[in-house]
Amino acid sequence: MIYSFFIFLFYAALRFSSIWNPKARAWLEGRVQWRSTLKAVFPVAKIGKQVWIHCASLGEFEQGRPIIEAIRSKWPDTKIILTFFSPSGYEVRKNYAEVDFVCYLPLDTKKNARDFLDIIKPDLIIFVKYEYWRNFLKIINKRKIPFIQVSSIFRPNYIFFKWYGGMWRRSLKQMDKIFIQDQSSAALLQTFKIENFQITGDTRYDRVVSIRDQFSPIKEIEDFCRNKNVFIAGSTWEPDEQLLSKLVTSNPDLLFILAPHEIVEGHLTKMEELFPDSIRFSKYIEQGKTDAQVLIMDNIGMLSKLYHYACICYIGGGFGVGIHNTLEAAAFGKPVIFGPNYQKFTEAIELIEKGAGFSVKNEEELNSITADLLRDEEFREKASKTAYTMIKENSGATQKIMNYIQEKRLLTN
């Protein structure tokens, strides 16, 4: 009752905030008439196996993607339903070709959960990393639908491990299997007598390995690089760019490729002012050549491949809420620099511990580590090799999860 009351309050708050908040409005509009939409797609008489995979947003989708693609490859006739909680995930991946249907997760009420499961009739349910919707979990458990969670990670401050977290701990025990990232998560779960887990690691490692292995040259980027050392900064925000502008000025022989997190006209214009010797990628493509020191990426989808061309990489976000994806750069065997706010990211901590990642707090530290990496080739090569090896050693989570699905014959007719 208490939980359902909070769900009601959450919904009421969304309706109120949707008056001025476009994300809240998109959240509500995306769930209008979801029953009729689903009924038009899913026949009453189910044919073949169906798997439902749920991701909170875009980051969780990248963790779930290797599993989606592995299921599609292994069982091509299985129907895959992908749901998102947030508009930021849904809007980017609503046309994802590897699944049969993409939609929002309905609000977590008992009736919604019953109706949703009645319509899609899943044979297997996979939640990625987080998301613990109590009404859905209770009905899934009551119906005995196989239910697993993947790439999960747990920390002592999570609600499961508080004195008032009994309801949430019961949710964990209701899952058939929780595939977790690390040993510290295992220790926490065991402390509270939760044993239905397996340590497999993070599926994101498999995703970046796949990107690296499928790399194909980008002629325009190769032409821009001109056989020079290239510093690539990905997912940057304004504080990162302020820092990098000083680095550009003090390294006239070093080329830079900057891929901002937000690709909007106002921000791109500010970047052009901050980096006078720069050119946007779209303009560079029109001209066919450039002598600019800085290339500003004003498109989406190329960043993960750009790291191939770097001698040093910088990942943005570390002067805000937290750094972005360091694994994509590390997969190509590149030293990775980032700001001070990295503590929530186990891969960043491991990169630092192994000598392949470097956190900087200011301009002086950024200039110093960049100079060391450029000057000392042995130091740079060691960091590069270490990054590559770390990715290799941590990959394989997807196959372990697939082994479980196969052994339990969850998608076998």
C-alpha positions in Angstrom: 0.0 0.0 0.0 2.8 2.5 0.9 4.7 1.7 -2.2 1.6 2.1 -4.4 0.9 5.4 -2.7 4.4 6.7 -3.6 3.9 5.5 -7.2 0.7 7.6 -7.3 2.6 10.6 -5.9 5.3 10.1 -8.5 2.7 10.1 -11.3 1.0 13.2 -9.9 4.4 15.0 -9.7 5.1 14.1 -13.3 1.7 15.4 -14.5 2.3 18.7 -12.7 5.9 19.1 -13.9 4.9 18.3 -17.5 3.4 21.7 -17.7 6.9 23.2 -18.2 9.2 20.2 -18.3 9.5 18.6 -21.8 11.0 15.4 -20.5 8.1 14.8 -18.1 5.7 15.6 -20.9 7.4 13.1 -23.2 7.3 10.5 -20.4 3.5 10.9 -20.1 2.8 11.1 -23.8 4.8 8.0 -24.6 2.5 6.0 -22.4 -0.8 7.2 -23.8 -3.0 4.2 -24.9 -0.2 1.8 -24.5 -2.6 -1.2 -24.1 -4.2 -0.7 -27.6 -0.7 -0.1 -29.1 0.6 -3.4 -27.7 -2.5 -5.4 -28.6 -2.1 -4.3 -32.2 1.4 -5.8 -32.2 1.0 -8.9 -30.1 -1.6 -11.4 -31.2 -3.8 -13.2 -28.6 -2.4 -16.5 -29.7 1.4 -16.4 -29.1 3.7 -17.9 -31.7 7.2 -18.9 -30.6 9.3 -17.6 -27.8 9.3 -14.0 -26.5 11.8 -12.2 -24.4 11.3 -8.9 -22.7 14.4 -6.7 -22.0 14.1 -3.6 -19.9 16.5 -0.7 -19.7 16.1 2.5 -17.6 17.8 4.7 -20.2 20.5 4.8 -22.8 23.4 3.8 -20.6 21.7 0.6 -19.5 20.8 -0.1 -23.1 24.5 -0.2 -24.0 24.9 -2.8 -21.3 21.9 -4.8 -22.5 22.8 -4.5 -26.2 25.4 -7.3 -26.3 22.8 -9.7 -24.8 20.1 -8.5 -27.2 22.4 -9.2 -30.2 23.6 -12.5 -28.8 19.9 -13.7 -28.4 19.1 -12.5 -31.9 22.0 -14.4 -33.3 21.4 -17.6 -31.3 17.6 -17.6 -31.5 16.7 -15.5 -34.6 13.0 -16.5 -34.4 12.6 -15.3 -30.8 10.6 -12.1 -30.5 12.4 -9.4 -28.5 10.5 -6.6 -26.7 12.6 -3.7 -25.5 11.3 -1.2 -22.9 12.7 2.0 -21.5 11.8 4.0 -18.5 13.1 7.4 -19.7 12.5 9.4 -22.9 16.3 9.9 -23.3 16.7 6.1 -23.9 13.5 5.6 -25.9 13.9 8.5 -28.3 17.4 7.4 -29.3 16.6 3.7 -29.7 13.0 3.5 -30.6 14.0 2.3 -34.1 16.6 -0.2 -33.0 16.6 -2.9 -35.7 17.7 -5.8 -33.6 14.5 -6.0 -31.6 10.9 -6.5 -32.7 9.2 -3.8 -30.7 10.3 -0.8 -28.5 8.1 1.0 -26.1 7.9 2.7 -22.7 7.5 0.7 -19.5 4.0 1.4 -18.1 3.7 3.0 -14.7 4.2 0.4 -12.0 0.7 -0.3 -10.8 -0.7 -3.8 -10.2 -3.2 -3.5 -13.1 -0.6 -2.1 -15.5 1.8 -4.9 -14.6 -0.9 -7.6 -15.1 -2.2 -6.2 -18.4 1.3 -5.6 -19.8 2.4 -9.2 -19.0 -1.0 -10.6 -20.3 -0.4 -8.9 -23.7 3.3 -9.6 -24.4 3.4 -13.0 -22.7 7.2 -13.2 -22.1 9.0 -16.5 -21.7 12.0 -14.7 -20.2 12.4 -11.3 -18.6 15.8 -9.5 -18.4 16.2 -6.2 -16.5 19.6 -4.4 -17.1 21.6 -3.2 -14.1 19.0 -1.3 -12.1 15.2 -0.8 -11.9 13.2 -2.6 -9.2 9.5 -2.0 -9.8 7.8 -3.8 -7.0 4.4 -4.5 -8.6 5.9 -5.9 -11.7 8.3 -8.0 -9.7 5.5 -9.4 -7.5 3.4 -10.4 -10.4 6.3 -11.8 -12.4 7.2 -13.9 -9.4 3.7 -15.1 -8.8 3.4 -16.2 -12.4 6.8 -17.9 -12.2 8.1 -16.2 -15.3 11.9 -16.7 -15.5 13.5 -13.4 -14.5 17.1 -12.3 -14.5 19.0 -9.1 -13.9 22.3 -8.4 -15.6 25.4 -6.2 -15.1 24.1 -5.2 -11.6 26.4 -3.5 -9.1 25.6 -2.9 -5.4 27.1 -0.4 -2.9 26.6 -0.1 0.9 24.5 3.1 0.6 21.8 1.4 -1.5 18.4 1.1 0.0 18.6 -2.8 0.0 21.2 -2.6 2.8 19.4 0.0 5.0 17.5 -1.1 8.2 14.3 -0.2 6.3 15.2 -2.0 3.1 13.5 -5.3 3.8 10.9 -4.9 1.1 13.7 -4.3 -1.5 15.8 -7.2 -0.3 12.8 -9.4 -0.8 12.7 -8.1 -4.4 16.2 -9.3 -5.0 15.4 -12.7 -3.6 12.5 -13.0 -6.0 14.7 -13.0 -9.0 15.9 -16.2 -10.6 19.4 -14.9 -11.0 21.3 -11.7 -10.6 24.4 -11.4 -12.7 26.7 -8.9 -10.9 29.8 -7.0 -11.8 32.2 -7.5 -8.9 33.2 -9.3 -5.7 32.3 -6.3 -3.5 28.7 -6.6 -4.7 28.8 -10.3 -3.9 30.0 -9.7 -0.4 27.2 -7.2 0.3 24.5 -9.6 -1.0 25.9 -12.5 1.1 25.9 -10.3 4.2 22.1 -10.2 3.9 21.7 -13.8 2.9 21.0 -13.1 -0.7 22.6 -16.0 -2.7 20.9 -16.0 -6.1 23.7 -14.3 -7.9 26.7 -15.0 -10.1 29.7 -12.8 -10.7 30.1 -12.3 -14.5 31.4 -8.8 -14.9 30.0 -5.9 -16.9 28.6 -6.5 -20.4 29.8 -3.0 -21.4 33.2 -4.6 -21.9 31.8 -6.9 -24.5 30.1 -4.0 -26.2 33.3 -1.9 -26.6 35.2 -5.0 -27.8 32.6 -5.5 -30.5 32.9 -1.8 -31.5 36.7 -2.2 -31.7 36.6 -5.4 -33.6 34.2 -4.0 -36.2 36.2 -0.9 -36.7 36.6 0.3 -40.3 38.7 3.3 -41.3 37.2 6.8 -41.7 38.9 8.5 -44.6 38.0 12.1 -43.6 39.4 11.5 -40.1 42.6 9.9 -41.4 43.1 12.9 -43.7 42.6 15.4 -40.8 45.1 13.5 -38.7 47.9 14.1 -41.3 50.1 11.5 -39.6 50.4 13.7 -36.5 49.8 13.0 -32.8 46.1 13.4 -32.1 44.4 14.2 -28.8 40.8 13.1 -28.8 38.3 14.4 -26.2 34.9 12.7 -26.0 31.6 13.7 -24.4 32.9 17.0 -23.2 31.1 19.7 -21.3 31.9 23.4 -21.0 34.3 23.0 -17.9 36.2 20.3 -19.9 36.4 22.5 -22.9 37.7 25.5 -20.9 40.5 23.3 -19.6 41.3 21.9 -23.0 41.5 25.3 -24.6 44.6 26.0 -22.7 46.1 22.7 -23.7 45.4 23.4 -27.4 47.2 26.8 -27.1 50.3 25.3 -25.4 50.6 22.4 -27.9 50.5 23.9 -31.4 52.0 20.7 -33.0 49.3 18.5 -31.5 46.0 18.0 -33.3 42.7 17.8 -31.4 39.3 16.2 -32.2 36.6 17.3 -29.8 33.2 15.5 -29.5 30.9 17.5 -27.2 28.2 15.8 -25.2 25.6 18.3 -26.3 25.4 19.0 -30.0 23.3 22.1 -30.1 24.0 25.2 -32.1 24.5 27.5 -29.2 27.1 25.2 -27.6 28.9 24.6 -30.9 29.2 28.4 -31.5 30.8 28.8 -28.0 33.3 26.1 -28.9 34.3 27.8 -32.1 34.9 31.0 -30.1 36.9 29.1 -27.5 39.0 27.3 -30.1 39.7 29.9 -32.9 41.7 27.5 -35.0 38.9 25.0 -35.4 36.4 23.7 -37.9 33.2 21.8 -37.6 33.2 18.3 -39.0 30.2 19.1 -41.3 32.0 22.1 -42.8 35.2 20.1 -43.2 33.3 17.5 -45.1 31.9 20.2 -47.5 35.4 21.7 -48.0 37.2 18.4 -48.4 40.3 19.7 -46.6 41.5 21.8 -43.7 44.6 23.0 -41.9 42.8 23.6 -38.6 44.3 22.4 -35.4 40.9 21.5 -33.9 38.1 19.4 -35.4 34.7 19.8 -33.7 32.4 16.9 -34.2 28.9 18.1 -34.8 27.3 14.7 -35.5 26.3 11.6 -33.5 27.5 8.1 -33.7 31.2 8.4 -34.6 32.8 9.0 -31.2 33.5 5.3 -30.3 35.4 4.8 -33.6 37.4 8.1 -33.3 39.4 6.8 -30.4 41.3 4.5 -32.8 43.1 7.6 -34.1 44.2 9.0 -30.8 47.5 8.9 -29.0 45.8 10.3 -25.9 42.1 10.4 -24.9 40.2 12.6 -22.6 36.7 11.7 -21.4 34.4 14.5 -20.3 31.9 14.9 -17.4 34.4 14.6 -14.6 33.9 18.3 -13.6 30.1 17.7 -13.3 28.0 14.8 -12.2 30.4 12.1 -13.4 32.6 11.0 -16.2 31.2 9.4 -19.4 32.4 6.1 -21.0 36.1 5.5 -20.6 35.9 1.9 -21.9 35.5 2.8 -25.5 38.9 4.6 -25.5 40.5 1.9 -23.4 39.3 -0.8 -25.8 41.5 0.7 -28.5 44.4 0.7 -26.1 44.6 4.4 -25.4 45.7 6.2 -22.2 42.6 7.9 -20.7 42.5 11.2 -18.9 39.4 12.5 -17.0 38.3 14.9 -14.4 38.1 14.4 -10.6 34.5 13.1 -10.3 35.1 9.4 -11.2 34.6 7.6 -7.9 31.3 5.9 -8.8 32.9 4.3 -11.9 34.7 1.1 -11.1 36.3 0.9 -14.5 37.9 4.4 -14.0 39.2 3.4 -10.6 40.8 0.3 -12.1 42.3 2.2 -15.0 44.0 4.5 -12.5 45.2 1.7 -10.3 46.7 -0.1 -13.3 48.4 3.0 -14.7 46.2 3.4 -17.8 43.9 6.2 -16.5 44.8 9.6 -15.1 42.5 12.0 -13.2 43.2 15.7 -13.3 41.8 18.5 -11.2 43.1 21.6 -13.1 44.9 23.0 -16.1 48.4 22.4 -14.6 47.7 18.7 -14.0 46.2 18.2 -17.5 49.2 19.9 -19.1 51.6 17.8 -17.0 50.2 14.4 -17.7 49.8 15.2 -21.4 53.4 16.4 -21.7 54.6 13.2 -19.9 52.6 10.9 -22.3 53.8 12.8 -25.4 57.4 13.0 -24.3 57.9 9.5 -22.9 57.0 7.0 -25.6 57.7 4.0 -23.3 55.3 5.4 -20.6 52.6 6.0 -23.2 53.0 2.5 -24.7 52.8 0.9 -21.3 49.6 2.7 -20.4 48.2 1.8 -23.8 49.0 -1.9 -23.4 47.6 -1.9 -19.9 44.3 -0.4 -21.1 43.9 -2.9 -23.8 44.7 -5.8 -21.5 42.2 -4.6 -18.9 39.4 -4.6 -21.4 40.4 -8.1 -22.6 40.5 -9.5 -19.1 37.1 -8.1 -18.2 35.2 -9.2 -21.3 33.1 -12.3 -21.5 30.1 -11.4 -19.3 27.6 -11.8 -22.2 28.7 -15.4 -22.9 28.3 -16.4 -19.3 24.8 -15.0 -19.2 24.0 -16.8 -22.5 25.3 -20.0 -21.0 22.8 -19.7 -18.2 19.9 -19.0 -20.6 21.0 -22.0 -22.7 21.5 -24.4 -19.7 18.1 -23.5 -18.3 16.6 -23.9 -21.8 14.7 -20.6 -21.3 14.4 -19.8 -25.0 14.5 -23.3 -26.5 11.3 -24.6 -28.0 
